[in-house]
Amino acid sequence: MAKALEFVFQFPPVHGVFDTGFGVVYVFGELHENEIEDILAHETLHYVLLKMAGKKASLKLDKIYSHVVSD
C-alpha cells in the first residue's frame, strides 16, 4: 500500500514550499487561499507522477508548469 501524502503547514516569516521527496510537503508562510489550493494540487500531482512514472517524470512537471505560466 502506498504511503499517504502529508502536508505540514508552518508559519515562519518566510514564504515557500519544500517537498521532501518522501511524501511530506512543507508549506511556509501565510498564503492566499487560491495559492494554497494551487500548491496542494501541484504537489499532489508531483507525488502521483513520482509513484506512477518515476522521479524523472515528476521533476519534468515543473518545466511544463513554468512553460504554461509564462505563455
GIHUKA-V408439 format. One record per residue. RES is the residue in one small letter. PSI is psi in radians with two decimals (999 if undefined). D_FIRST is the distance of its C-alpha to the first C-alpha in Angstrom with 1 decimal. Layout:
BEGIN
res = [RES & RES]
psi = [PSI & PSI]
d_first = [D_FIRST & D_FIRST]
END
This chain:
BEGIN
res = [m & a & k & a & l & e & f & v & f & q & f & p & p & v & h & g & v & f & d & t & g & f & g & v & v & y & v & f & g & e & l & h & e & n & e & i & e & d & i & l & a & h & e & t & l & h & y & v & l & l & k & m & a & g & k & k & a & s & l & k & l & d & k & i & y & s & h & v & v & s & d]
psi = [2.40 & 2.53 & 2.48 & 2.59 & 2.37 & 2.37 & 2.29 & 2.13 & 2.13 & 2.57 & 1.03 & 3.13 & 0.26 & 2.81 & 2.60 & -3.10 & 2.42 & 2.05 & 2.08 & -0.30 & -0.03 & 0.40 & 0.21 & 2.16 & 2.18 & 2.24 & 2.06 & 2.49 & 2.99 & 1.96 & 2.72 & 2.63 & -0.76 & -0.65 & -0.73 & -0.75 & -0.74 & -0.74 & -0.81 & -0.78 & -0.80 & -0.84 & -0.56 & -0.73 & -0.72 & -0.82 & -0.76 & -0.79 & -0.71 & -0.80 & -0.64 & -0.66 & -0.09 & 3.02 & -0.72 & -0.77 & -0.69 & -0.74 & -0.53 & -0.33 & -0.70 & -0.61 & -0.71 & -0.79 & -0.78 & -0.57 & -0.76 & -0.75 & -0.62 & -0.28 & 999]
d_first = [0.0 & 3.8 & 6.6 & 9.0 & 12.3 & 15.2 & 18.9 & 21.6 & 25.2 & 28.0 & 31.7 & 33.9 & 36.8 & 34.9 & 32.9 & 29.9 & 26.2 & 24.4 & 20.9 & 19.7 & 17.4 & 14.6 & 13.5 & 16.6 & 19.6 & 22.9 & 25.5 & 29.0 & 32.2 & 33.4 & 32.4 & 33.6 & 31.3 & 31.1 & 30.2 & 27.3 & 26.0 & 26.4 & 24.6 & 21.6 & 21.5 & 22.3 & 19.7 & 16.9 & 18.1 & 18.1 & 14.5 & 13.6 & 16.1 & 14.9 & 11.4 & 13.2 & 16.6 & 16.7 & 18.8 & 22.1 & 21.3 & 19.9 & 23.1 & 25.2 & 24.3 & 26.7 & 29.5 & 29.1 & 29.1 & 32.1 & 33.9 & 33.4 & 34.5 & 37.6 & 38.9]
END
